[in-house]
Amino acid sequence: MAKPIFVIGKHRSGTKWLSNTIAAHKDIACILHEHHFGILEVSDVFERMPLIYGDLSIAENCIGFIEYYGQTDFFVLTGLDKNMFYKNRPSNYSEFFRQMMDTFAEKEGKPYWVQKTDTAPMPDLIKHFPDAKFIMTIRDVRDNVKSAIGLAKGEKGRATPKVYNELFIYYLQKKRILSYQGRDNVMLMYFEDMKRDKRAVVERICNFLQIEFDENMLKNHFKQNTSYKGMVSKADALSDKDVFLMNLMIPLLSITPLWLMEFLYKIKTRLLGHSFLKPENRILHSFKLKKRDLGWE
């Protein structure tokens, strides 16, 4: 089996840049495409898919998920055959992902693979990927929130997130990351350090992963995934009201304990739900004939 590497961090914290940098190493496999600015993220496998498709030990759920996921950009770019999951049926989403990435890395002839996600699936990742290395990244709160809102404003038809929500998610993610600091398989880095001295950070990453330094990692192989693409400038990303709210909330959120933030997040999720749980997004049909063909009845 190949060794997993996970890049963990809130969106707009440099996770894509960092992942693309790691993926440039000659021994590391990764699903990449220029239309996605490099690495394709797979957090939906660990976060959204379990909520939509449920328990994969139920044949109907497992078939529905495999048939859906086999059509995604991520899976198509692996070049693999979805029937591999019918021959070796996964019992959970982590097992599915491990099987997919290990097979892809073997096809590419590489002993490692890298993927990025946020902090939500960390407990499951630690449980199901005991041999994984985790590189966690944090960015300055003001730059992160400004980038997240600027990106949304610059994309036509996309709803702009609220500053208070982005701030809450930022501190929730940051406190989760810091709670894992100090583990042997966890490395913490800051976005600003990589901007200041990329070589030094990359050398530290290679030492942490116990791999040989590769000069190719210092090159930018994909177009920068900037938040400011002409439709909105950096100066206009936040209103005066947004800045005032940030100045008010940052001191409060910075001292709020993680357990309380987790509790509030659960309440928010239960009250508001998830947009991706709408019935039209649940691609489940009758698979009686498929189950009979597979001998899963």
C-alpha positions as CSV (number, residue, x, y, z in Angstrom):
1,M,0.0,0.0,0.0
2,A,1.1,3.6,-0.7
3,K,1.5,5.9,2.2
4,P,-1.1,8.7,2.5
5,I,-0.4,12.4,3.0
6,F,-3.2,14.7,4.0
7,V,-3.1,18.5,3.7
8,I,-5.5,19.9,6.3
9,G,-6.9,23.4,6.6
10,K,-9.7,25.8,6.1
11,H,-10.5,26.9,2.5
12,R,-8.4,29.9,1.4
13,S,-5.6,28.9,3.7
14,G,-3.2,27.8,1.0
15,T,-4.2,24.2,1.0
16,K,-4.3,23.9,-2.8
17,W,-1.0,25.7,-3.2
18,L,0.6,23.5,-0.6
19,S,-1.0,20.3,-2.0
20,N,0.2,21.1,-5.5
21,T,3.7,21.8,-4.2
22,I,3.8,18.3,-2.5
23,A,2.2,16.7,-5.5
24,A,5.1,17.9,-7.7
25,H,7.5,15.5,-5.9
26,K,8.5,12.6,-8.2
27,D,7.3,9.9,-5.7
28,I,3.9,11.3,-4.8
29,A,0.7,10.6,-6.7
30,C,-2.2,13.1,-6.9
31,I,-5.3,13.7,-8.9
32,L,-4.6,17.0,-10.8
33,H,-6.1,19.0,-13.6
34,E,-5.5,22.6,-14.8
35,H,-9.3,23.4,-14.8
36,H,-9.2,22.7,-11.1
37,F,-6.0,24.7,-10.6
38,G,-4.2,21.5,-9.8
39,I,-5.4,19.1,-7.1
40,L,-9.0,18.0,-6.9
41,E,-10.3,18.1,-3.4
42,V,-12.2,15.1,-2.1
43,S,-13.7,16.3,1.2
44,D,-17.2,15.4,-0.1
45,V,-16.3,11.7,0.2
46,F,-15.8,12.1,4.0
47,E,-18.3,14.8,4.7
48,R,-21.2,15.0,2.2
49,M,-21.4,11.5,0.8
50,P,-22.0,9.7,4.1
51,L,-24.9,12.1,4.8
52,I,-26.4,11.6,1.3
53,Y,-25.8,7.9,0.7
54,G,-25.6,6.6,4.3
55,D,-24.2,3.2,5.4
56,L,-22.3,1.5,2.6
57,S,-22.9,-1.9,4.2
58,I,-26.4,-1.6,2.8
59,A,-26.1,-2.8,-0.8
60,E,-28.5,-0.2,-2.2
61,N,-26.5,2.7,-0.7
62,C,-23.2,1.2,-1.8
63,I,-24.3,0.8,-5.4
64,G,-25.9,4.3,-5.6
65,F,-22.7,5.8,-4.3
66,I,-20.4,3.9,-6.6
67,E,-22.6,4.7,-9.6
68,Y,-22.6,8.4,-8.7
69,Y,-19.0,8.8,-7.8
70,G,-17.8,6.9,-10.9
71,Q,-19.1,9.9,-12.9
72,T,-17.2,12.6,-11.0
73,D,-14.2,14.5,-12.4
74,F,-12.1,13.1,-9.5
75,F,-12.8,9.4,-10.4
76,V,-12.6,9.9,-14.2
77,L,-9.1,11.4,-13.8
78,T,-7.9,8.4,-11.9
79,G,-8.4,6.3,-15.1
80,L,-9.6,3.5,-12.9
81,D,-12.6,1.2,-13.5
82,K,-15.5,1.6,-11.0
83,N,-16.1,-2.2,-11.2
84,M,-13.1,-2.5,-8.9
85,F,-15.4,-1.5,-6.0
86,Y,-17.9,-4.3,-6.9
87,K,-15.1,-6.9,-6.9
88,N,-13.8,-5.6,-3.6
89,R,-16.7,-4.0,-1.9
90,P,-15.8,-1.1,0.5
91,S,-17.6,-1.2,3.9
92,N,-17.2,2.5,4.5
93,Y,-16.1,5.7,2.8
94,S,-12.6,5.7,4.1
95,E,-12.1,2.2,2.8
96,F,-13.5,3.3,-0.5
97,F,-11.1,6.2,-0.7
98,R,-8.1,4.2,0.4
99,Q,-8.7,1.5,-2.2
100,M,-9.1,4.1,-4.9
101,M,-6.0,6.1,-4.0
102,D,-3.8,3.1,-3.4
103,T,-4.8,1.6,-6.8
104,F,-4.1,4.9,-8.5
105,A,-0.7,5.3,-6.8
106,E,0.2,1.7,-7.8
107,K,-0.8,2.5,-11.4
108,E,1.4,5.6,-11.4
109,G,4.2,3.7,-9.8
110,K,4.5,6.0,-6.8
111,P,4.9,5.0,-3.1
112,Y,2.9,8.0,-1.7
113,W,-0.3,9.9,-2.5
114,V,-1.6,13.3,-1.3
115,Q,-5.0,14.7,-0.8
116,K,-6.4,17.8,0.9
117,T,-9.5,18.4,3.0
118,D,-10.6,20.5,6.0
119,T,-10.6,19.4,9.6
120,A,-14.1,17.9,9.8
121,P,-13.1,14.3,8.9
122,M,-9.9,14.3,11.0
123,P,-11.2,11.7,13.7
124,D,-12.1,9.3,10.9
125,L,-8.9,9.9,9.0
126,I,-6.8,9.2,12.1
127,K,-8.8,6.0,12.7
128,H,-8.8,4.6,9.2
129,F,-5.4,5.9,8.0
130,P,-3.0,5.1,10.9
131,D,0.0,5.3,8.6
132,A,-0.9,8.7,7.2
133,K,1.1,12.0,7.7
134,F,-0.9,15.2,8.2
135,I,0.3,18.6,7.2
136,M,-1.9,21.3,8.7
137,T,-1.9,24.9,7.5
138,I,-3.1,28.1,9.1
139,R,-3.4,31.6,7.6
140,D,-3.9,35.0,9.2
141,V,-7.6,35.4,10.1
142,R,-8.1,38.7,8.3
143,D,-6.5,37.6,5.1
144,N,-8.3,34.3,5.1
145,V,-11.8,35.8,5.6
146,K,-11.1,38.5,3.1
147,S,-10.0,35.9,0.5
148,A,-13.0,33.7,1.1
149,I,-15.5,36.6,0.7
150,G,-13.5,38.1,-2.3
151,L,-13.6,34.7,-4.1
152,A,-17.4,34.4,-3.7
153,K,-18.0,38.0,-4.8
154,G,-15.8,37.4,-7.9
155,E,-17.8,34.3,-9.0
156,K,-20.9,35.1,-10.9
157,G,-24.1,33.7,-9.4
158,R,-22.5,32.6,-6.1
159,A,-23.9,33.7,-2.8
160,T,-21.5,35.8,-0.7
161,P,-20.8,34.2,2.7
162,K,-21.4,36.3,5.8
163,V,-18.3,37.6,7.7
164,Y,-19.5,36.2,11.0
165,N,-19.9,32.7,9.5
166,E,-16.5,32.8,7.9
167,L,-14.9,34.0,11.2
168,F,-16.7,31.2,13.2
169,I,-15.5,28.5,10.7
170,Y,-12.0,30.0,10.8
171,Y,-11.6,29.7,14.5
172,L,-13.3,26.3,14.7
173,Q,-10.9,25.0,12.1
174,K,-7.9,26.6,13.7
175,K,-8.7,25.3,17.2
176,R,-9.2,21.8,15.7
177,I,-5.8,22.0,14.0
178,L,-4.1,23.2,17.2
179,S,-5.7,20.3,19.2
180,Y,-3.7,17.9,17.0
181,Q,-0.4,19.8,17.3
182,G,2.4,17.8,18.9
183,R,1.5,14.4,17.4
184,D,4.4,12.5,15.6
185,N,2.4,12.3,12.4
186,V,1.3,15.9,12.3
187,M,3.2,18.9,11.0
188,L,1.9,22.5,11.5
189,M,2.8,25.3,9.0
190,Y,1.7,28.8,8.4
191,F,0.7,30.2,5.0
192,E,2.8,33.3,5.6
193,D,5.9,31.2,6.1
194,M,5.5,29.6,2.8
195,K,5.1,32.9,1.0
196,R,8.2,34.3,2.8
197,D,10.5,31.3,2.2
198,K,9.0,28.5,0.1
199,R,12.3,26.5,0.0
200,A,12.7,26.4,3.7
201,V,9.1,25.2,4.2
202,V,9.4,22.6,1.4
203,E,12.7,21.3,3.0
204,R,10.9,21.0,6.3
205,I,8.0,19.1,4.7
206,C,10.4,16.7,3.0
207,N,12.2,16.0,6.3
208,F,8.8,15.4,8.0
209,L,7.7,13.0,5.2
210,Q,11.2,11.4,5.2
211,I,11.5,11.8,1.4
212,E,14.3,13.3,-0.6
213,F,14.0,17.0,-1.4
214,D,12.9,17.6,-5.0
215,E,13.6,20.9,-6.7
216,N,10.5,20.5,-8.9
217,M,8.4,21.2,-5.8
218,L,9.6,24.9,-5.8
219,K,8.0,25.5,-9.2
220,N,4.4,26.6,-9.7
221,H,2.9,24.1,-12.1
222,F,-0.6,25.5,-12.1
223,K,-2.2,28.9,-12.5
224,Q,-2.7,30.7,-9.1
225,N,-6.2,30.1,-7.6
226,T,-6.5,33.7,-6.6
227,S,-9.6,35.2,-5.0
228,Y,-9.2,38.5,-6.8
229,K,-9.8,37.7,-10.5
230,G,-10.8,41.1,-11.8
231,M,-14.4,41.2,-10.8
232,V,-13.6,42.3,-7.3
233,S,-10.4,43.9,-5.9
234,K,-8.7,43.1,-2.7
235,A,-9.6,46.5,-1.3
236,D,-13.3,46.0,-2.1
237,A,-13.7,42.5,-0.8
238,L,-14.9,43.7,2.7
239,S,-17.2,46.6,3.5
240,D,-16.7,49.0,6.4
241,K,-19.4,47.0,8.2
242,D,-17.5,43.8,7.6
243,V,-14.3,45.2,9.0
244,F,-16.1,46.5,12.1
245,L,-17.7,43.1,12.7
246,M,-14.3,41.4,12.3
247,N,-12.7,43.8,14.9
248,L,-15.6,43.0,17.2
249,M,-15.7,39.2,16.8
250,I,-12.0,38.3,16.6
251,P,-11.1,38.9,20.2
252,L,-14.3,36.9,21.4
253,L,-13.8,33.9,19.1
254,S,-10.1,33.7,19.8
255,I,-10.8,32.9,23.5
256,T,-13.9,30.7,22.9
257,P,-13.0,27.1,23.8
258,L,-13.1,24.4,21.1
259,W,-15.7,22.3,22.9
260,L,-18.2,25.3,22.9
261,M,-17.6,26.0,19.3
262,E,-18.2,22.4,18.4
263,F,-21.4,22.4,20.4
264,L,-22.6,25.6,18.6
265,Y,-21.7,24.2,15.2
266,K,-23.8,21.0,15.9
267,I,-26.7,23.2,16.9
268,K,-26.4,25.3,13.8
269,T,-26.2,22.2,11.5
270,R,-29.2,20.6,13.1
271,L,-31.3,23.9,12.8
272,L,-30.2,24.9,9.3
273,G,-29.4,21.5,7.8
274,H,-27.2,21.1,4.7
275,S,-28.1,22.3,1.2
276,F,-26.6,19.1,-0.2
277,L,-29.2,16.9,1.5
278,K,-32.0,18.1,-0.8
279,P,-33.8,15.0,-2.3
280,E,-32.7,15.9,-5.9
281,N,-29.1,15.4,-4.8
282,R,-29.7,11.9,-3.5
283,I,-29.1,9.7,-6.5
284,L,-30.6,6.5,-5.3
285,H,-32.8,4.2,-7.4
286,S,-33.8,0.6,-7.4
287,F,-30.8,-1.7,-7.8
288,K,-32.5,-5.1,-7.5
289,L,-31.1,-6.4,-10.8
290,K,-27.6,-5.0,-10.1
291,K,-27.7,-6.7,-6.6
292,R,-28.7,-10.0,-8.2
293,D,-25.9,-9.7,-10.8
294,L,-23.4,-9.0,-8.1
295,G,-24.7,-11.7,-5.7
296,W,-25.3,-9.1,-3.0
297,E,-28.9,-10.1,-2.3
